[in-house]
Amino acid sequence: MTKEKALTSLRPLISGAASAGLAATLSSLPMAAHAQSAGEQKKAQAEGDSTSLEAIVVTGGEKSENTNNAVTSSSRLPGTVKDIPQIVNTVSEKLITEQNVTTLEQALRNVPGITVAIGEANGGPNGDRFRIRGFEAIGDSYRDGLRDFGVYVRDSFNLEQVQVLKGPSGESFGVGTTGGAISTTSKTARLGTFGSADVSVGNGPLVRSTIDYNKQLDETTAIRVNAMGNRQDIADRDHVESDRWGVAGSIGFGIGTDTSWYLDYMHQSNDRTPDYGVPMAAFTPTGAGVREPITEFGVPRSNFYGKETDRDRSDVDMLTSRFSTEANDWLTIKNDTRLVRYGRYFSTTPTICGDTELKCSAVGSALYNGAVNPVLSIGAGGGPTYDQTAWGIQNVTTGIAEFETGALRHQAVFGLDLSYQHDERQGYRYLTPKNPSTVWEPDYSYSRDLIVENPNNVKESNSRNAALFASDRMWLTEQFSILGGVRWDYYKAHYDLIAASGRTVTDANTSFFSPKLSAIWEPTKDQSYYVSYAISKNVPWGQYIASDVNAVATDNRANLDPETSSTIEAGAKLDLLDGRLGLTGAVFQVTKDNSYYTNASNNLVPTGEKQRVRGIELGATGKLTEQWDVYASYTLLNSEILDASAAATIGNPVAGVPRNSGSLWTTYDLAPHFDALDGELLIGAGVTYRDGMYIRSDEKAKIPYSLSLDAMVSYKTGNWNVSLNAYNLADRINYDSFFQGENQNTARAIPSSGRTFILKVGTTF
């Protein structure tokens, strides 16, 4: 096909891509089932393996541990991590296995600059409410390129890799992504037949089992099923449980051919105790000063200040369709669709040091003098309780075109993104006030029959989002290219609230553009240097329908302007040692204007803050030798409030932004050094570190630095493997999550587990 004909053919396809929508998905099954031999070479390379159907075994090389070579799960981001002009942290499947990671939160401890916030009614610390570089990312979780609605503990049993794309990414993902986007890849059907099963036990106690089985059905079709059961009492936290189970299935048609279709389903049920941590107080003679967690002053970290009625039960059902076809030798069309249902019953008791400065000071003074057992307070009106049902659907149609115009080579990505979310909530109220606890002797008891439906707390909401996106990477020379892109979003939200004052119905809508521009220089195949500029926006309503408990009408958020964030970043990605080792480095600046936060009453509060975070990030992943693997990353964040309605906070650091943080994980295979050993004998060690940080803009609450020393040893021989992982060997009191509070008296932090051991035994078949 000539260049002129290619460009002529492209125009109607661009205009018609939007109408493809779900029709492409519905028609894909027969197309995939009858895929012809034109894609046979791709089939042989599917999932990086070569397959013999007769023997039903998988052979071939290992995946590269240099994460510069990793691919994303988003159709809108073709190519590898090295092709993306921004920092991308990848937690590989090998790293997840070696560390015996069981949740997404644990996987993200390998990514510097990520902290975890405690929601009020939005969810507990293990409800996956992350911050990236200090910025809220509760709505920025993606699975296989589509939004992962809801707040729940995302188990690792169905995860193949985790990636964090740092910096505003509105051009790729849409609304949100101030600090970045968290993108996970599911385990899907692949060619070959294989299986694995394992059982883990640990202190707490913890008992966990998983099974994963893949079956090749014919030359281009396979099915995969994996399941998980997890029963756990959180170590070093009284009364805190985290039980869950899940099952996932995937069937793939046309695998390795020009036309493929995957249909995936996942169910996960959680039954856990929402841990809202410990209050914070000032350890001074008068109780005045900067608040810190009371566990820093001798209070046992095992103390749990919630009640026996505290519960977080959730169910997630997720159905995903992913269709791809190569229309011709220069154009690929992809259609991804997700339907998800999310249910949750949530009840918690947030305990604080005091509603007033006087009472909180009394708690701090009493701790300092060691004379009394001070009484704590219960915040948020006794704690939120609600029953929630939500569902959402998203469809993304993407075209990827590679063509030439004269001497210029292009890779264009364009498409349509449509989504809808609906949420219903029934609130509950307490007939009898809860008994407050004391610092040293928490009162766990509370009668379960004292909670009833509240007719004045009924909420129903929905949101619609329609977006068009387009980008073009144009090579001016073989080494130098320009990437420009833009996304246009239209958002509309509807809220219906029944409260004591009556019924309120509110509607709001807005539209905005999210642009991105990058310059990329690749002097050799092992080097990539880039400069990027991007803008993203957050709407204060409609963005978090499934994870936001409040209605627009209660805090006038329909009249609030969107938050606007911009970033500029310059970086490099290099491959060394014949591609075995990947290095990354970048300097960046993120500026966020018109900032908001959610207070203890779950209302959005405009701070008037203009926030800036400047930083450096460095990383190294891959193999130093054939036996020695390394995963290392570090970030320096220098944050500052440039402007604010509260003049006293100007010049302070942005809340929840640690200055220094980093992680290191390294393993070495000893087996080649011992002739008597047949298999793989790994020893590994790691460290994660985060500076102490202020969690409020007024610098009146702070959590200490976090340091965890970890280790592992594993042995694989034949079809069997056994491993022992140790975490927090120094038994430090670390704090993985925090809540900044409406004021310093309501701030809280959650102590993490101390020294922990997990033994795992597994087999492959």
C-alpha positions in Angstrom: 0.0 0.0 0.0 1.3 3.5 -0.9 1.8 6.2 1.7 -1.0 8.3 0.0 -3.4 5.4 0.0 -2.6 4.6 3.6 -3.4 8.2 4.7 -6.5 8.2 2.6 -7.7 5.0 4.2 -6.9 6.4 7.7 -9.4 9.2 7.6 -12.6 7.2 7.5 -11.2 4.7 10.0 -10.5 7.5 12.5 -14.0 8.9 12.2 -15.5 5.4 12.3 -13.5 4.1 15.3 -15.9 5.7 17.7 -18.8 3.8 16.4 -17.1 0.5 16.7 -17.7 0.4 20.4 -19.3 -2.8 21.8 -20.1 -4.1 18.4 -16.5 -5.0 17.8 -16.5 -7.0 21.0 -19.8 -8.8 20.3 -18.7 -9.8 16.8 -15.2 -10.9 17.9 -15.9 -14.5 18.9 -16.4 -15.9 15.4 -13.6 -13.8 14.0 -11.2 -15.1 16.6 -12.4 -18.7 16.4 -11.8 -18.7 12.6 -8.5 -16.8 12.6 -6.4 -18.0 9.6 -2.8 -19.0 9.4 -1.6 -15.4 8.6 -0.8 -15.0 12.3 1.0 -18.4 12.9 4.3 -16.7 13.5 2.7 -14.6 16.3 1.1 -17.6 17.8 4.6 -19.2 18.3 5.7 -16.1 20.1 2.6 -15.6 22.3 3.4 -14.7 25.8 7.1 -15.1 25.1 6.9 -18.9 24.8 7.1 -21.5 22.0 4.5 -24.2 22.3 4.1 -27.8 21.0 0.4 -28.6 21.0 0.9 -32.3 20.9 3.1 -32.4 24.0 1.1 -29.7 25.7 4.2 -28.2 27.4 5.7 -24.8 27.4 9.3 -24.1 26.6 11.3 -21.0 25.8 13.2 -18.2 27.4 12.5 -16.3 30.6 10.9 -12.9 30.7 13.5 -10.2 31.1 14.0 -8.8 34.6 15.1 -5.5 33.1 11.7 -3.7 33.5 12.6 -1.2 30.7 11.4 -4.1 28.5 8.1 -4.5 30.3 4.9 -3.8 28.3 1.9 -2.0 29.8 -1.6 -3.5 30.0 -3.2 -0.4 28.4 -4.1 -0.4 24.7 -3.5 3.4 24.8 0.2 2.9 25.6 1.8 0.7 22.9 5.4 -0.4 23.1 7.6 -1.0 26.2 8.3 1.1 29.3 11.3 2.5 27.6 9.0 4.0 25.0 7.0 6.0 27.6 8.5 9.4 28.3 7.9 9.4 32.0 9.0 7.4 35.1 7.3 4.0 35.2 8.0 1.7 38.2 7.3 -1.9 37.4 6.9 -4.6 40.1 7.4 -7.8 38.1 5.8 -11.2 38.6 9.2 -12.6 39.8 9.4 -9.9 42.4 5.9 -10.5 43.6 6.7 -14.2 43.9 10.0 -13.8 45.7 8.6 -11.4 48.3 5.4 -13.5 48.7 3.3 -10.4 48.1 -0.4 -11.0 49.0 -1.9 -7.5 48.3 -1.5 -4.6 45.9 -0.4 -2.5 48.9 2.4 -4.8 49.7 3.6 -4.8 46.1 3.6 -0.9 46.1 6.1 -0.9 49.0 8.7 -1.4 46.3 7.7 1.9 44.7 9.2 5.0 46.3 7.0 8.1 46.8 3.8 6.1 47.5 2.0 6.5 50.9 -1.4 5.2 52.1 -4.1 7.3 53.5 -6.9 6.3 55.9 -10.3 7.4 54.6 -13.0 8.5 56.9 -16.1 6.8 55.5 -14.1 6.2 52.3 -12.4 3.1 53.7 -9.7 1.8 56.0 -6.0 1.6 55.4 -6.2 -1.6 53.5 -8.9 -0.2 51.3 -6.2 0.7 48.7 -6.4 4.5 49.1 -3.0 5.5 47.8 -1.1 8.7 47.4 1.5 9.2 44.7 4.1 11.9 45.4 1.7 13.1 48.1 -1.3 13.5 45.7 -4.6 11.6 46.1 -4.9 8.5 43.8 -8.0 6.9 45.1 -9.6 7.0 41.6 -6.4 6.2 39.7 -6.3 2.4 39.9 -6.5 0.6 36.6 -6.6 -3.1 35.8 -5.7 -4.2 32.2 -6.0 -0.6 31.0 -9.5 0.0 32.4 -10.6 1.6 35.6 -10.8 -0.6 38.7 -13.9 0.8 40.4 -14.4 0.7 44.2 -12.4 0.7 47.4 -11.3 -2.8 48.5 -8.3 -4.9 49.3 -6.9 -5.9 46.0 -5.4 -9.3 46.4 -2.3 -10.4 44.4 -3.7 -13.8 43.4 -4.7 -12.6 39.9 -1.9 -10.1 39.4 0.9 -10.7 36.9 2.6 -7.3 37.3 2.1 -3.8 38.8 3.1 -0.6 37.3 3.0 3.0 38.5 3.1 5.7 35.8 4.4 8.8 37.7 3.2 12.3 37.1 0.0 13.7 35.6 -1.3 11.3 32.9 -4.6 12.8 31.9 -3.8 12.5 28.2 -3.6 8.7 28.6 -6.1 8.0 31.3 -8.4 11.0 31.7 -9.6 12.6 34.9 -7.3 12.3 37.9 -3.7 11.1 37.8 -2.1 14.1 39.6 0.6 12.0 41.1 0.3 9.2 38.5 -1.7 6.1 37.7 -1.5 2.6 39.2 -1.9 0.0 36.5 -2.1 -3.8 37.1 -2.0 -6.7 34.7 -4.2 -9.7 35.3 -3.3 -13.3 34.7 -4.8 -14.3 31.4 -5.0 -17.4 29.3 -1.9 -18.2 27.3 -0.7 -21.0 25.0 0.6 -24.1 26.8 -0.7 -26.3 29.7 0.7 -25.7 33.1 -0.4 -25.3 36.8 0.8 -24.4 40.2 -0.5 -24.6 43.8 0.9 -23.4 47.1 0.1 -23.0 50.8 1.5 -20.3 53.1 1.4 -20.1 56.9 2.7 -17.3 59.1 2.4 -15.6 62.4 -0.7 -13.5 63.1 -1.7 -16.2 62.4 -2.0 -16.4 58.6 -3.1 -19.3 56.4 -3.3 -18.8 52.7 -3.6 -21.0 49.6 -3.6 -20.3 45.9 -4.0 -22.5 42.7 -3.4 -21.5 39.1 -4.1 -23.7 36.1 -3.9 -23.0 32.4 -5.1 -25.4 29.7 -4.5 -25.1 25.9 -7.6 -26.2 24.1 -6.4 -26.0 20.5 -3.8 -24.2 18.4 -5.0 -20.7 19.3 -7.4 -21.2 22.2 -6.7 -21.6 26.0 -8.4 -21.2 29.3 -7.0 -20.3 32.7 -8.4 -20.5 36.2 -6.9 -19.3 39.5 -8.3 -19.1 43.0 -7.2 -17.9 46.4 -8.2 -18.3 50.1 -6.8 -16.1 52.8 -7.5 -16.2 56.6 -5.4 -13.7 58.6 -5.2 -12.0 61.9 -3.0 -9.0 61.4 0.2 -9.5 63.5 0.7 -7.1 66.4 -2.8 -5.6 66.1 -5.5 -6.9 68.5 -8.9 -7.8 67.0 -7.9 -6.9 63.4 -8.7 -9.6 60.8 -8.3 -9.7 57.0 -10.1 -12.7 55.5 -10.9 -13.0 51.8 -11.3 -15.4 48.9 -11.4 -15.0 45.2 -11.6 -16.8 41.9 -10.7 -15.7 38.4 -11.1 -17.2 35.0 -9.8 -16.2 31.5 -10.5 -17.7 28.1 -8.5 -16.5 25.0 -9.4 -17.1 21.3 -7.0 -16.5 18.5 -4.0 -16.2 20.7 -0.9 -15.3 18.8 -2.9 -14.5 15.6 -3.9 -11.2 14.0 -7.3 -11.3 15.7 -7.7 -12.2 19.3 -10.3 -12.0 22.0 -10.0 -12.5 25.7 -12.9 -12.8 28.1 -12.0 -12.5 31.8 -14.0 -12.7 35.0 -12.9 -12.1 38.6 -14.8 -12.4 41.9 -13.3 -11.4 45.2 -14.9 -11.3 48.7 -13.4 -9.5 51.6 -14.3 -9.7 55.3 -12.0 -7.6 57.4 -11.7 -5.3 60.3 -11.2 -1.7 59.2 -8.2 -0.6 61.3 -8.3 3.2 61.9 -5.1 3.2 63.9 -4.1 5.1 67.0 -4.7 8.8 68.0 -1.9 11.3 67.9 -0.9 13.6 70.7 2.0 15.9 71.7 4.3 14.4 74.3 5.1 17.5 76.3 4.4 18.7 79.9 1.4 20.8 78.7 0.4 18.6 75.7 1.1 21.4 73.3 3.1 21.0 70.1 3.3 18.7 67.1 1.1 15.6 67.4 2.7 12.2 67.0 1.2 8.6 67.3 0.7 7.7 70.9 2.5 4.4 70.3 5.7 6.5 70.1 5.3 7.2 73.9 5.1 3.6 75.1 1.5 2.7 74.3 1.4 -0.9 72.9 1.1 -1.0 69.1 -1.4 -3.9 69.5 -4.0 -1.6 71.1 -7.1 -1.4 68.9 -9.5 1.4 69.6 -12.4 0.2 67.4 -15.5 -1.8 68.4 -16.6 -5.4 67.9 -19.2 -4.0 65.4 -16.5 -2.6 63.1 -16.6 -4.5 59.8 -15.7 -4.1 56.2 -17.4 -6.7 54.0 -17.1 -6.2 50.3 -17.8 -8.2 47.1 -16.4 -7.4 43.6 -17.5 -9.0 40.4 -15.6 -7.9 37.3 -16.2 -9.0 33.7 -13.7 -7.8 31.1 -13.6 -8.2 27.4 -10.4 -7.4 25.3 -10.6 -7.6 21.6 -7.7 -6.8 19.1 -7.5 -7.1 15.4 -4.9 -6.1 12.8 -7.0 -4.5 10.2 -4.1 -4.3 7.8 -0.3 -4.1 8.0 -0.4 -0.5 9.4 -3.6 -0.3 11.5 -4.6 -2.2 14.7 -8.0 -1.7 16.3 -8.6 -2.6 20.0 -11.8 -2.7 22.0 -11.8 -3.1 25.8 -14.9 -3.3 27.8 -15.5 -3.8 31.6 -18.6 -4.4 33.6 -18.2 -4.4 37.4 -20.5 -4.7 40.4 -19.3 -3.6 43.8 -21.1 -4.2 47.1 -19.9 -3.1 50.6 -21.1 -3.1 54.2 -18.9 -0.8 56.2 -18.9 0.2 59.9 -16.0 1.7 61.9 -15.2 3.7 65.0 -12.5 6.3 64.5 -11.0 7.2 67.9 -9.2 10.5 68.4 -7.3 12.1 71.2 -9.9 14.9 71.6 -12.5 17.1 69.8 -10.8 20.2 71.2 -7.3 21.5 71.7 -7.8 21.5 75.4 -8.8 17.8 75.6 -6.1 16.7 73.2 -3.5 18.6 75.2 -4.7 16.9 78.3 -4.1 13.5 76.7 -0.6 14.5 75.7 0.2 15.9 79.1 -1.1 12.8 80.9 1.1 10.6 78.7 4.1 12.8 79.4 3.6 12.8 83.2 2.5 9.1 83.3 0.0 9.9 86.1 -3.4 9.0 84.6 -5.2 6.8 82.1 -6.7 9.5 79.8 -10.1 9.0 78.1 -10.1 9.3 74.3 -12.9 10.6 72.1 -14.9 9.0 69.2 -14.9 11.1 66.1 -17.1 11.3 63.0 -20.3 11.3 65.1 -19.6 7.8 66.4 -18.2 6.5 63.2 -19.8 5.9 59.7 -21.9 2.9 58.9 -23.5 2.3 55.5 -24.6 -0.4 53.1 -23.5 0.3 49.5 -24.3 -1.1 46.0 -22.4 0.2 43.0 -21.8 -0.8 39.4 -20.0 0.7 36.5 -19.2 0.1 32.8 -16.4 1.3 30.6 -15.7 0.9 27.0 -12.5 2.1 25.2 -12.0 1.8 21.5 -8.5 2.4 20.4 -6.8 2.6 17.0 -3.0 2.3 16.6 -1.7 3.4 13.2 1.9 3.2 12.0 2.5 5.0 8.7 4.7 7.4 6.9 4.2 10.9 5.4 7.1 11.7 3.2 10.3 11.2 5.1 8.5 11.2 8.5 7.5 8.0 10.3 4.4 8.1 12.6 2.8 6.1 15.4 -0.7 7.5 16.0 -3.0 6.4 18.8 -6.7 7.6 18.8 -10.0 6.6 20.2 -13.1 7.0 22.3 -13.5 6.3 26.0 -17.0 6.0 27.5 -17.9 5.1 31.1 -20.8 5.2 33.6 -20.9 4.7 37.3 -23.9 4.3 39.6 -23.9 4.1 43.4 -26.6 3.7 46.1 -26.0 4.0 49.9 -28.1 3.4 52.9 -26.8 5.0 56.1 -27.2 3.6 59.6 -27.4 5.3 63.0 -26.6 4.3 66.5 -29.4 4.1 69.1 -26.9 4.2 72.0 -23.6 6.1 72.0 -20.5 4.0 72.0 -18.4 3.9 75.1 -15.1 5.7 74.6 -11.8 3.9 75.3 -8.9 4.9 77.5 -5.4 5.1 76.2 -4.1 2.0 78.0 -7.3 0.0 78.2 -9.3 0.0 74.9 -13.0 -1.0 75.2 -13.8 -3.4 72.4 -17.4 -4.2 73.4 -20.5 -2.7 71.8 -23.9 -4.4 71.4 -24.6 -5.3 67.7 -28.4 -4.6 68.0 -28.0 -0.9 68.5 -27.5 0.0 64.8 -30.6 0.7 62.6 -31.2 2.1 59.2 -31.2 5.9 59.1 -34.1 7.2 56.9 -32.3 10.6 56.8 -29.2 9.2 55.3 -30.0 7.8 51.8 -27.8 8.7 48.8 -28.0 7.8 45.2 -25.6 9.1 42.5 -24.3 8.5 39.1 -21.7 9.9 36.7 -21.1 9.8 33.0 -17.8 10.4 31.2 -17.2 10.6 27.4 -13.7 11.3 26.1 -11.9 11.5 22.8 -8.1 11.1 22.7 -5.5 11.3 20.1 -1.7 11.3 20.0 1.0 11.1 17.4 4.7 10.1 17.8 6.5 11.5 14.8 10.1 10.6 14.0 12.0 13.6 12.5 15.1 11.4 12.2 15.8 7.8 13.2 17.0 9.0 16.6 14.8 12.0 17.4 11.0 12.0 17.7 8.2 14.3 19.0 5.2 12.9 20.9 2.1 15.1 21.1 -1.3 14.2 22.4 -4.5 15.6 23.8 -7.7 14.2 25.5 -11.0 15.9 25.7 -13.3 14.9 28.6 -17.0 15.6 29.3 -18.1 14.8 32.8 -21.7 14.8 34.2 -22.9 13.8 37.6 -26.3 13.5 39.3 -26.8 13.3 43.1 -30.0 12.5 45.0 -29.8 12.9 48.8 -32.4 12.3 51.5 -31.4 14.0 54.7 -33.1 15.4 57.8 -33.6 18.7 56.0 -35.4 17.0 53.1 -34.5 15.8 49.7 -31.9 17.5 47.5 -31.2 16.7 43.9 -28.1 18.2 42.3 -26.7 18.0 38.8 -23.3 19.2 37.6 -21.2 18.9 34.5 -17.9 20.2 33.0 -15.5 19.6 30.1 -11.8 20.1 29.8 -8.7 19.2 27.8 -5.6 17.3 29.0 -2.6 17.8 26.7 0.9 16.3 26.6 4.0 17.1 24.6 7.3 15.1 24.7 10.6 15.2 22.9 12.5 11.8 22.7 16.1 11.2 21.6 17.3 7.6 21.1 20.9 7.7 19.9 21.1 3.9 20.2 18.7 1.0 20.8 19.9 0.9 24.4 19.4 4.6 25.2 16.4 6.9 25.5 16.4 10.5 26.7 13.2 12.6 27.0 11.6 15.9 28.1 7.8 15.9 28.7 5.1 18.4 29.7 1.6 17.3 30.7 -1.6 18.6 32.3 -4.3 16.7 34.1 -7.5 17.7 36.0 -9.6 16.4 38.9 -13.3 17.2 39.2 -14.5 17.6 42.8 -17.7 15.7 42.0 -18.5 12.6 40.0 -14.9 11.4 39.9 -15.2 9.0 42.8 -18.8 7.8 42.7 -18.0 4.3 44.0 -15.6 5.5 46.6 -17.0 8.9 47.8 -19.7 8.8 50.5 -20.9 12.3 50.3 -23.5 14.0 48.0 -22.8 17.1 46.1 -25.5 19.0 47.9 -24.1 18.7 51.3 -20.9 20.7 50.7 -21.7 22.7 47.5 -19.0 20.8 45.6 -21.0 21.2 42.4 -19.8 24.8 42.3 -16.2 24.0 42.9 -13.7 24.4 40.1 -11.6 21.4 39.0 -8.1 20.9 40.4 -5.4 21.5 37.8 -2.0 19.8 37.8 0.9 20.2 35.5 4.3 18.4 35.3 7.5 18.9 33.5 10.0 16.0 33.5 13.4 15.2 31.9 14.8 11.7 32.1 16.8 8.9 30.7 16.3 5.1 30.3 19.4 3.0 29.6 20.1 -0.7 29.1 23.5 -2.1 30.2 25.2 -5.5 30.3 23.7 -6.7 27.0 20.3 -5.6 28.0 20.2 -7.5 31.3 20.2 -4.4 33.5 18.0 -1.3 33.1 18.7 2.1 34.6 16.2 5.0 34.9 16.6 8.5 36.1 14.5 11.7 36.0 14.1 15.2 37.4 10.6 16.6 37.6 8.3 19.2 38.9 4.5 18.8 39.6 2.4 21.8 40.4 -1.2 21.4 41.6 -3.6 24.4 41.9 -7.0 24.8 43.6 -6.4 21.9 46.0 -9.1 20.2 48.1 -9.2 17.7 51.0 -11.9 15.6 52.6 -12.6 16.5 56.2 -13.9 14.3 59.1 -17.5 15.0 58.0 -16.7 13.8 54.5 -17.1 17.2 53.0 -14.7 18.6 50.4 -12.8 21.5 51.8 -11.1 24.0 49.4 -7.7 24.8 50.9 -6.9 27.5 48.4 -3.5 25.8 48.2 -1.1 25.9 45.2 1.2 22.9 45.8 4.5 22.1 44.1 6.6 19.0 44.3 10.1 18.9 42.8 12.1 15.8 42.8 14.6 13.3 41.5 13.9 9.6 40.9 16.5 6.8 40.2 16.1 3.1 39.5 17.9 -0.1 38.5 16.3 -3.4 37.7 17.6 -6.6 36.2 20.6 -9.0 36.4 24.1 -8.0 37.5 25.2 -11.5 36.8 23.4 -14.7 35.7 22.8 -15.5 39.4 22.4 -12.0 40.9 19.2 -10.0 40.5 18.6 -6.5 41.8 15.5 -4.2 42.1 16.4 -0.7 43.4 14.6 2.6 43.4 15.0 6.0 45.2 13.2 9.3 45.1 13.9 12.7 46.6 10.8 14.9 46.9 11.1 18.6 47.8 7.5 19.9 48.3 6.2 23.4 49.1 2.9 25.2 49.5 3.2 28.2 47.2 -0.1 29.8 48.0 -3.0 29.2 50.4 -6.0 30.8 52.0 -4.3 30.1 55.4 -1.3 32.4 55.0 0.6 30.6 57.9 1.0 27.4 55.8 2.7 29.1 52.8 6.2 27.8 52.5 5.4 24.6 54.5 5.9 21.2 52.9 2.9 19.5 51.2 1.1 17.2 53.6 2.0 13.5 53.3 5.1 14.0 51.1 8.3 12.3 52.4 11.5 13.9 51.4 13.5 10.7 50.9 12.2 7.2 50.2 13.5 4.2 48.5 13.6 0.4 48.3 16.1 -2.3 47.5 15.5 -6.0 46.8 18.3 -8.3 45.7 18.5 -12.1 45.3 21.4 -14.5 44.5 21.2 -18.1 43.3 23.7 -20.2 45.2 22.9 -23.5 43.5 25.4 -23.2 40.7 28.2 -23.1 43.3 27.3 -26.5 44.8 27.5 -29.6 42.7 25.2 -31.5 45.0 22.4 -29.1 44.6 19.9 -29.7 41.7 17.6 -26.7 41.2 17.6 -23.1 42.5 18.7 -22.0 45.9 17.9 -18.3 46.3 18.9 -16.0 49.2 17.5 -12.5 49.2 17.4 -9.4 51.3 15.7 -6.0 51.0 15.1 -2.7 52.7 12.4 -0.1 52.4 12.8 3.3 53.8 10.6 6.5 54.1 11.5 9.7 55.9 9.3 11.1 58.6 6.8 13.5 57.3 4.2 16.1 58.3 0.7 14.8 57.4 -0.9 18.3 57.7 -0.2 21.5 55.9 0.0 23.4 59.2 2.9 21.1 60.4 0.9 20.1 63.5 0.9 16.4 63.0 3.9 14.2 62.0 4.7 10.5 61.7 8.2 9.1 62.2 10.4 7.6 59.5 9.7 4.0 58.4 12.4 1.3 58.0 11.9 -2.3 57.2 14.6 -4.9 56.8 13.4 -8.0 55.0 14.9 -11.3 53.9 14.1 -14.6 52.2 15.5 -18.0 51.3 13.9 -20.4 48.8 14.7 -23.7 47.2 13.3 -25.2 44.0 13.9 -28.7 42.8 11.8 -30.6 40.3 8.2 -29.6 40.7 8.5 -28.5 44.3 9.5 -25.3 46.0 9.7 -24.0 49.5 10.4 -20.5 50.8 10.7 -18.6 54.0 10.2 -14.8 54.1 10.9 -12.6 57.0 9.7 -9.0 57.3 10.7 -6.1 59.5 13.5 -8.0 61.1 14.4 -5.1 63.4 10.8 -5.2 64.8 10.4 -1.4 64.4 7.1 0.4 64.9 6.4 1.7 61.4 3.4 3.5 60.2 2.1 2.5 56.7 -1.1 4.7 56.8 -2.3 8.0 58.1 -5.3 10.4 58.3 -4.5 14.1 58.4 -7.7 15.0 60.2 -9.9 18.1 60.0 -7.5 19.5 62.6 -4.5 18.2 64.5 -6.7 16.7 67.2 -8.4 14.3 64.8 -5.2 13.0 63.1 -4.4 9.3 63.3 -1.8 6.8 62.2 -1.7 3.0 61.9 1.1 0.9 63.3 2.2 -1.8 60.9 3.2 -5.3 61.9 6.4 -6.1 63.7 8.7 -9.0 62.9 6.8 -11.4 60.7 7.6 -14.8 59.1 5.8 -16.6 56.3 6.6 -20.2 55.2 5.3 -21.2 51.7 5.3 -24.6 50.1 4.3 -25.0 46.5 4.3 -27.3 43.5 4.0 -27.0 39.7 2.3 -29.4 37.4 
